[in-house]
Amino acid sequence: MSGESRPAWSQQFAAAALRQLKSTGPLGGIDAAWAWGGSTGRGVKVAIVDSGVEADHPAVGGQWRGGVIVNYDGRTRSRVRVEEDCERVDLYGHGTACAGIIHSLAPEAELYSVRVLGRDLTGRAFQFAGGLRWAIDNDMQVINLSLSTGREEYFGLFHELADDAYFKNCLLVSAANNVPGASYPSLYSSVLSVAAHEGKDPYTFYYNPSPPVEFGAPGIDVPVAWQNGSTIVTTGNSFAAPHIAGIVTLIRSKHPELTPFQIKTVLFATSANAHRT
Amino acid sequence: MSRRKQGTEDESLAAQLGHWLTAVEASSVAILPEAGNELLQTIVEAAARLFGAAAASIALLDESQEKLVFRVATGAGASEVIGLAVSVGQGIAGYVVATGQPMAVSSVQEDPRFARDTARKTGYVPKSILAMPLLYDDRPLGVIEVLDKIDAPSFGMQDMELLGIFARQAAVAIRAATFQRNLRHALLAGLQNLAQSDNSIRFDGLEQVMTEGQDPQGTEQILAVARTLSSLYKLGDAEREACLKVLEAFAVLADSRPRPGR
């Protein structure tokens, strides 16, 4: 897919560009109160595939339940080595930011850190894929992916993983690239692809009827948790994805029977630009 | 030259080039972008003006791929930041390079480690920062940062998207400059070996050029140059000297003329 001719993903959620949609028939009966009212995310395992999660950061609320570090290892068939995360730190702060957003929405969700980013730049796509594989194989119900790859040679690798997740009832929530262009797995139809909008209400999100990026959530000048117990104010699609991951976690907790495509439908029906008729 | 002999030599050459490529791929050798500072300086000055930033800088990955070294800067704190090396494994610049994703932060000072380290080293702590990876074919070369938007508290998504386009151009320019320099080195190294009348032909430096394998036309040209060089060693000393002088003169001429990026 050529990215050059595409508009920046977040522009589709700007006030002037936002399309008003109709939520018709029985879909009109689905609202936020039904979808996630009273839910805390209890019992749902959420993986944050990122730079690690600082386990004792106040924003994580003690909900860190485990983690792994995925290192590149060219000698293995999968090119990665997965080991338990005994350090429980975040190399940059980015993973903790995502975990903090998810926790703020779904305070009882069980958070798992899958650290795939680090100082070794050699095999980052393999680390990313290996981390995603670990999360799928370890029964994570929601996986937040605020990272992506734009390299065409990994299209197949990530497509297979995304399909596998979908068939195993695991929801991938993927941030669109911040600059126009291809980014995998955010452009696959089986994932929830998210870009940033300017709003601040964490429960307000929009549906874009012209995918591949289907959802818009807060991600502009949002305060987030960062390294060493700190907080920063930052901007990026990276921070929009965990807002949707948090909402999805609430829905999964309250309605464990729903499959990925049904949850996507619920999100459409509860998006702020879908009007019940 | 007989067809069979030509075929054997082509195979040998192909094997040699294939060996280099494999070696480079296997060891993931980092190619330090060696673009002239003048080019980079022009890029940061343009970026600062375009984005209404108080300062801008470019850091490039070093050979080990473990450090980002600030090569050029403009505006506040510029002279202090040049030469500063930061680990790829930490900080906003490190994150941006590790993920290939840009990042905008509007309250940098609230990140205690960033504030402390940067303030100590440069005497300047920006309030807002927009950091964009310099990617060539999705491989990181470094990072460009614009700091402290003058007429707004932070850099927005539109700034991010525009800087992304700008960074893509900058990365192509840096890569083109690196490629030209490596090609020149390879040619001279090959010719120097040739001049030594040694039967074993070596083209030191070609492997570096061959890592530019994304460009089929460039690869074809290099193969053609290599084939020509391999046939020259059978000439007499005088002819070889003459060839060498012609090519060196060309290299000097090419070096002295401004060239557009590819």
Interface residues (C-beta under 8 A of the other chain):
Chain A: A8 S10 Q11 S51 G74 L91 Y92 G93 H94 L117 G118 R119 L121 T122 R124 L147 S148 T149 G150 R151 N177 N178 V179 P180 A196 I220 D221 W226 Q227 N228 S230 T231 I232 V233 T234 T235 G236 S238
Chain B: A26 S28 L61 Q65 E66 S87 V88 G89 Q90 G91 I92 G94 Y95 V97 A98 T99 G100 Q101 P102 M103 A104 V105 S106 S107 V108 E110 D111 P112 R113 M132 L135 D137 D138 P140 S154 F155 G156 M157 Q158 M160 E161 G164 I165
